[in-house]
């Protein structure tokens, strides 16, 4: 009787051409996380390495304002803009471990919270892992988009990491 193994030596229920042995694996039951692996001479109990889970992370790549007097610092998720400005935020959905862009397309809500309790909701549309949202900032205040906010009402397995974005919308700009 032949016992089959895959290209990495793991015992396989499938008949794989050229990957078999007549040596039977032990009949001993293995604990979770272990499987039989053929070394070329014998079967050994080896721990199965589970692939690392992909943790999506929203990374802001650019912040721009339609008002030239806005204070925007590249690489910092904080902006100071005059009341009435429209802020455009560009971001990517990346694998937190590798930094690779995750080619996902979807639409989701991004709650924008003010420090005084006001809330606005931005609809963000992502295409191939990239998104751009334009937000008219008509009311002064300190506004924030947070990781907690974007993950609200989302199942745990679909949640995203996000460093956040803080906006200072000021009145009497330049006076």
Secondary structure, 3 states (H helix, E strand, C coil): CCEEECCCCEEECCCCCCCEECCCCCCCCCCCCEEEEECCCCEEEEECCCCCCCCEEEEEEEEEECCCCCEECCCCCEEEEECCEEEEEEEEEEECCCCCECCCCEEEEEEEEECCCCEEEEEEEEECCEEEEEEEECCCEEEEECHHHHHCCCCHHHCCEECCEEEEEECCCCC
